[in-house]
C-alpha cells in the first residue's frame, strides 16, 4: 500500500484537505457543469483551499437548527450570522456554507452555498485550544453578498447535499486516523523500551503495559483492514455502475478512528511518565512536548465532525436497524 510505503520511508502523508476529500466529491455528485469547471481543476491542482461553514454557537449536534440567514435581494443573497469551529478559515480561499433561506421549515429551509472568503463582510477569529494551538476559527458574516449561481443543488434543498458531504467528511476523518496509526505500534514500543526498559529477553519489562500496547496494536490493524474493506467495496460498486459514495459506514470509521487515536495518545503520555507532563522548556525533549500537545488535541477528536454520541445513534438506526 502507498500509505505503508510512506510510513516506512518516514514521509509525510498526502495533503488532502477539504477540497479533495469533501467539497470535490460533493460537486461531482450535485454540482452543475459550470460549477465543476470553475472549482474542480483548482481543487485537483491544489490552487484553492476550502473551509466548512456548518456548526454555529446554537447549532452543533442539532445542525438543522442553524440560524445564519441568506435573504434573496434581487439577483443576490445577503448573508448574516456566525459559524464556529471552522477549521483553517483564516487560511481558506472559499467556504462551503449552510445558510437558512426559509424560516418556515427546519431541514427543508437550508441551502448549501459556496462563498469567496475575500467577500467584504466576512471576518475570522481564531479559537485557542488547550493544546496551545488550534486550526479552529469563528467566522462572522455581516451583509455578505453571495449569488444563486453558487448554490449547490436547489435553494431550500441543501440538507441532502449537506448530509452527503458529511459522509465524505467522516470517511476522511476515519482515513486520516487510519494513516496516523500506521507505525503507531512501533512508536509505542519504542517509547516503552526507552522509558520503561526491557528485560534480558528483549521484551518490555512491564507485562501490563505490554498488554495495553498489544490491545491498541490489534485494534489499529483491525481498523486499517476495515477502512480497506470499505474502500474496496466502493471501488467494486463503481465498476458495477452503482453509486460509489460513503454510506452510514462512514460513521463507524469516524467513531472508532477518533476514539482509537485518543487511546493511543493517552497510552503514549502514560508511558512517558513525568516526561509527558512538560509544556515547554529545555528540560523536555521536543518530541515529548509534541506528544503531550497531541494528546491534549486529541480530546477534540470525538466532538469534531459529529460527536461520538451522534455517530452511535446513526449506526444504531441506519446500520443495525434498531428502533
C-alpha positions as CSV (number, residue, x, y, z in Angstrom):
1,X,0.0,0.0,0.0
2,X,1.1,3.6,-0.7
3,X,0.5,4.6,2.9
4,X,2.6,1.7,4.2
5,X,5.5,2.8,2.0
6,X,5.2,6.4,3.1
7,X,5.4,5.4,6.7
8,X,8.3,3.1,6.0
9,X,10.2,5.9,4.3
10,X,9.1,8.4,7.0
11,X,7.5,10.6,4.5
12,X,4.5,12.9,5.4
13,X,1.0,11.7,4.4
14,X,-0.6,13.3,1.3
15,X,-2.2,16.7,1.8
16,X,-5.8,16.0,1.0
17,X,-7.8,18.7,2.8
18,X,-11.4,19.7,2.5
19,X,-11.2,20.2,-1.3
20,X,-10.2,16.7,-2.5
21,X,-12.0,14.8,0.3
22,X,-15.2,16.8,0.9
23,X,-16.4,19.5,-1.5
24,X,-14.8,18.0,-4.6
25,X,-16.8,14.7,-4.4
26,X,-19.9,16.7,-3.5
27,X,-19.5,18.9,-6.5
28,X,-19.1,15.9,-8.7
29,X,-22.4,14.5,-7.4
30,X,-24.5,17.6,-7.1
31,X,-22.8,20.5,-8.9
32,X,-23.7,22.0,-12.3
33,X,-21.2,21.7,-15.1
34,X,-20.3,25.3,-14.7
35,X,-19.6,24.8,-11.0
36,X,-17.5,21.7,-11.7
37,X,-15.5,23.6,-14.4
38,X,-14.9,26.5,-12.1
39,X,-13.8,24.7,-9.0
40,X,-12.7,21.1,-9.7
41,X,-9.5,21.9,-11.7
42,X,-8.3,24.3,-8.9
43,X,-9.1,21.7,-6.3
44,X,-7.2,18.9,-8.1
45,X,-4.2,21.2,-8.7
46,X,-4.1,22.4,-5.1
47,X,-4.6,26.1,-6.1
48,X,-7.6,26.7,-3.8
49,X,-8.1,26.0,-0.1
50,X,-11.6,25.4,1.4
51,X,-13.2,25.6,4.8
52,X,-16.5,24.3,6.1
53,X,-19.3,26.6,7.4
54,X,-21.6,24.2,9.2
55,X,-21.6,24.4,13.0
56,X,-22.9,27.5,14.8
57,X,-22.9,28.5,18.5
58,X,-26.5,27.3,18.8
59,X,-26.3,24.5,16.2
60,X,-23.7,21.8,16.8
61,X,-25.1,18.3,17.0
62,X,-28.5,19.6,16.1
63,X,-27.1,21.2,12.9
64,X,-30.5,21.7,11.4
65,X,-31.2,24.4,14.0
66,X,-28.7,26.8,12.2
67,X,-29.7,30.4,12.0
68,X,-27.2,32.0,9.6
69,X,-29.6,33.7,7.2
70,X,-29.5,34.2,3.4
71,X,-32.1,36.6,2.2
72,X,-32.7,37.0,-1.5
73,X,-32.3,40.6,-2.6
74,X,-32.9,40.8,-6.4
75,X,-30.3,38.7,-8.0
76,X,-28.2,38.1,-4.9
77,X,-28.3,36.7,-1.4
78,X,-27.5,38.9,1.7
79,X,-25.9,36.6,4.4
80,X,-25.8,37.4,8.1
81,X,-24.8,35.2,11.0
82,X,-21.9,33.3,12.6
83,X,-20.2,29.9,12.2
84,X,-17.9,28.3,14.8
85,X,-15.2,25.6,14.9
86,X,-14.4,26.4,11.2
87,X,-11.1,24.7,10.6
88,X,-8.5,26.8,8.8
89,X,-11.0,29.6,8.0
90,X,-8.2,32.2,8.3
91,X,-6.3,30.5,5.5
92,X,-9.1,29.4,3.3
93,X,-10.0,30.9,-0.1
94,X,-13.6,29.7,-0.2
95,X,-16.1,28.3,2.2
96,X,-18.9,25.8,1.6
97,X,-21.7,27.0,3.8
98,X,-25.1,26.1,5.1
99,X,-27.5,29.0,5.4
100,X,-31.2,29.4,6.2
101,X,-33.3,30.6,3.3
102,X,-36.6,29.5,4.7
103,X,-37.7,30.0,8.3
104,X,-40.9,28.1,8.0
105,X,-39.2,24.7,7.9
106,X,-36.2,23.1,9.5
107,X,-34.2,20.8,7.2
108,X,-36.3,21.9,4.3
109,X,-35.3,25.5,4.7
110,X,-31.5,25.1,4.4
111,X,-29.4,26.0,1.3
112,X,-25.9,24.8,0.5
113,X,-23.9,27.7,-1.0
114,X,-20.2,28.5,-1.9
115,X,-18.8,31.9,-0.8
116,X,-15.5,33.5,-1.6
117,X,-13.7,34.3,1.7
118,X,-12.4,37.6,0.2
119,X,-16.0,38.9,0.0
120,X,-16.5,42.1,2.1
121,X,-18.3,41.5,5.4
122,X,-16.5,38.2,6.3
123,X,-14.3,38.2,9.4
124,X,-12.5,35.3,11.0
125,X,-11.2,34.9,14.6
126,X,-9.0,32.0,15.7
127,X,-10.1,29.9,18.7
128,X,-7.3,28.8,21.1
129,X,-7.4,25.2,22.4
130,X,-5.9,23.6,25.5
131,X,-3.1,22.2,23.3
132,X,-1.8,25.7,22.7
133,X,-2.6,25.8,19.0
134,X,-5.8,25.4,17.0
135,X,-7.0,25.2,13.4
136,X,-10.4,26.4,14.5
137,X,-12.0,29.8,13.9
138,X,-15.2,31.7,14.4
139,X,-16.5,33.2,11.1
140,X,-18.8,36.2,11.1
141,X,-21.0,37.2,8.2
142,X,-22.2,40.8,8.1
143,X,-24.3,41.7,5.0
144,X,-22.1,39.4,2.9
145,X,-23.2,39.1,-0.8
146,X,-23.4,35.7,-2.5
147,X,-25.1,34.6,-5.7
148,X,-27.6,31.9,-6.8
149,X,-25.1,30.6,-9.3
150,X,-23.0,29.3,-6.3
151,X,-25.9,27.3,-4.7
152,X,-25.2,23.6,-4.9
153,X,-28.4,21.7,-5.5
154,X,-31.5,23.7,-5.0
155,X,-32.5,26.6,-2.7
156,X,-34.1,25.2,0.4
157,X,-32.9,21.7,-0.5
158,X,-29.4,21.9,0.8
159,X,-29.9,19.4,3.6
160,X,-29.5,16.4,1.2
161,X,-26.2,17.9,-0.1
162,X,-25.1,18.6,3.5
163,X,-25.6,15.0,4.6
164,X,-23.8,13.6,1.6
165,X,-20.8,15.9,2.4
166,X,-20.9,14.7,6.0
167,X,-20.4,11.2,4.7
168,X,-17.3,12.2,2.9
169,X,-16.1,14.2,5.9
170,X,-16.5,11.2,8.3
171,X,-14.8,8.9,5.8
172,X,-11.9,11.4,5.5
173,X,-11.6,11.6,9.3
174,X,-11.5,7.9,9.6
175,X,-8.9,7.6,6.9
176,X,-6.8,10.3,8.4
177,X,-6.6,8.3,11.7
178,X,-6.0,5.1,9.7
179,X,-3.0,6.8,8.2
180,X,-1.8,8.1,11.6
181,X,-1.9,4.7,13.2
182,X,0.4,3.2,10.6
183,X,3.6,2.7,12.5
184,X,1.8,3.6,15.8
185,X,2.6,0.2,17.3
186,X,6.3,0.7,16.8
187,X,6.1,4.2,18.2
188,X,4.6,2.9,21.4
189,X,7.0,0.0,21.6
190,X,9.9,2.4,21.1
191,X,8.7,4.7,23.9
192,X,8.2,1.8,26.2
193,X,11.7,0.5,25.6
194,X,13.1,4.0,26.3
195,X,11.1,4.9,29.3
196,X,10.2,1.6,31.0
197,X,13.1,-0.6,29.9
198,X,13.5,-4.2,28.6
199,X,14.4,-7.4,30.2
200,X,17.0,-10.0,29.3
201,X,14.5,-11.5,26.9
202,X,14.3,-8.2,25.0
203,X,10.7,-7.6,26.0
204,X,9.3,-4.5,27.8
205,X,9.5,-5.3,31.5
206,X,6.0,-4.2,32.5
207,X,3.6,-7.1,31.4
208,X,0.5,-4.9,31.9
209,X,2.0,-2.2,29.6
210,X,2.8,-4.9,27.0
211,X,-0.9,-5.9,27.2
212,X,-2.1,-2.3,26.7
213,X,0.2,-1.9,23.7
214,X,-0.9,-5.2,22.1
215,X,-4.6,-4.3,22.5
216,X,-4.1,-0.9,20.8
217,X,-2.0,-2.6,18.1
218,X,-4.7,-5.2,17.4
219,X,-7.4,-2.6,17.2
220,X,-5.3,-0.5,14.9
221,X,-4.7,-3.4,12.5
222,X,-8.4,-4.3,12.5
223,X,-9.3,-0.7,11.9
224,X,-7.0,-0.4,8.9
225,X,-8.4,-3.6,7.4
226,X,-12.0,-2.2,7.9
227,X,-11.0,1.0,6.1
228,X,-9.6,-1.1,3.2
229,X,-12.7,-3.3,3.0
230,X,-15.0,-0.2,2.8
231,X,-12.8,1.4,0.1
232,X,-12.7,-1.9,-1.9
233,X,-16.4,-2.1,-1.7
234,X,-16.8,1.4,-3.1
235,X,-14.4,0.6,-5.9
236,X,-16.4,-2.5,-6.7
237,X,-19.6,-0.6,-6.7
238,X,-18.2,2.0,-9.1
239,X,-17.1,-0.8,-11.5
240,X,-20.7,-2.1,-11.5
241,X,-22.0,1.4,-12.3
242,X,-23.5,1.9,-8.8
243,X,-23.3,4.9,-6.5
244,X,-19.8,4.7,-5.1
245,X,-20.2,7.1,-2.2
246,X,-19.6,6.6,1.5
247,X,-22.8,5.5,3.4
248,X,-23.5,5.1,7.0
249,X,-20.3,3.1,7.5
250,X,-18.5,6.4,7.5
251,X,-19.9,6.9,11.0
252,X,-18.2,3.7,12.0
253,X,-14.9,4.9,10.7
254,X,-15.3,8.3,12.4
255,X,-16.3,6.8,15.7
256,X,-13.7,4.1,16.0
257,X,-10.9,6.0,14.4
258,X,-11.2,9.1,16.7
259,X,-11.6,7.0,19.9
260,X,-8.7,4.8,18.9
261,X,-6.5,7.8,18.4
262,X,-7.4,9.1,21.9
263,X,-6.4,5.8,23.4
264,X,-3.1,5.7,21.6
265,X,-2.3,9.3,22.6
266,X,-3.3,8.6,26.2
267,X,-1.1,5.5,26.3
268,X,1.9,7.4,24.9
269,X,1.7,10.0,27.6
270,X,1.3,7.4,30.3
271,X,4.5,5.6,29.0
272,X,6.4,8.9,29.1
273,X,5.5,9.4,32.8
274,X,7.0,12.7,34.1
275,X,8.5,13.4,30.7
276,X,4.9,13.6,29.4
277,X,3.9,16.4,31.7
278,X,6.0,19.1,30.0
279,X,4.6,22.1,28.2
280,X,7.7,24.0,27.2
281,X,11.3,24.5,28.2
282,X,14.7,22.9,27.7
283,X,14.1,20.2,30.4
284,X,11.8,18.3,28.0
285,X,12.6,16.8,24.6
286,X,10.8,18.5,21.7
287,X,9.3,15.2,20.6
288,X,7.9,14.6,24.1
289,X,6.4,18.1,24.2
290,X,4.7,17.3,20.8
291,X,3.2,14.1,22.2
292,X,1.8,16.0,25.2
293,X,0.2,18.6,22.9
294,X,-1.1,15.9,20.5
295,X,-2.7,14.1,23.5
296,X,-4.5,17.3,24.6
297,X,-5.5,18.0,21.0
298,X,-7.0,14.5,20.6
299,X,-9.7,15.3,23.2
300,X,-11.5,17.2,20.5
301,X,-11.5,14.3,18.0
302,X,-14.7,12.8,19.3
303,X,-16.5,16.1,19.1
304,X,-15.4,17.5,15.7
305,X,-17.1,16.1,12.6
306,X,-20.1,14.9,14.7
307,X,-19.8,13.7,18.3
308,X,-19.4,10.0,19.2
309,X,-22.9,10.0,20.6
310,X,-24.3,11.2,17.2
311,X,-22.3,8.5,15.4
312,X,-23.6,5.8,17.7
313,X,-27.1,7.0,17.0
314,X,-26.6,6.9,13.3
315,X,-25.0,3.4,13.5
316,X,-27.8,2.1,15.7
317,X,-30.6,3.4,13.4
318,X,-29.2,3.1,9.9
319,X,-26.7,0.3,10.1
320,X,-28.1,-2.0,12.7
321,X,-31.7,-1.1,12.1
322,X,-32.5,-0.6,15.8
323,X,-35.7,1.3,16.7
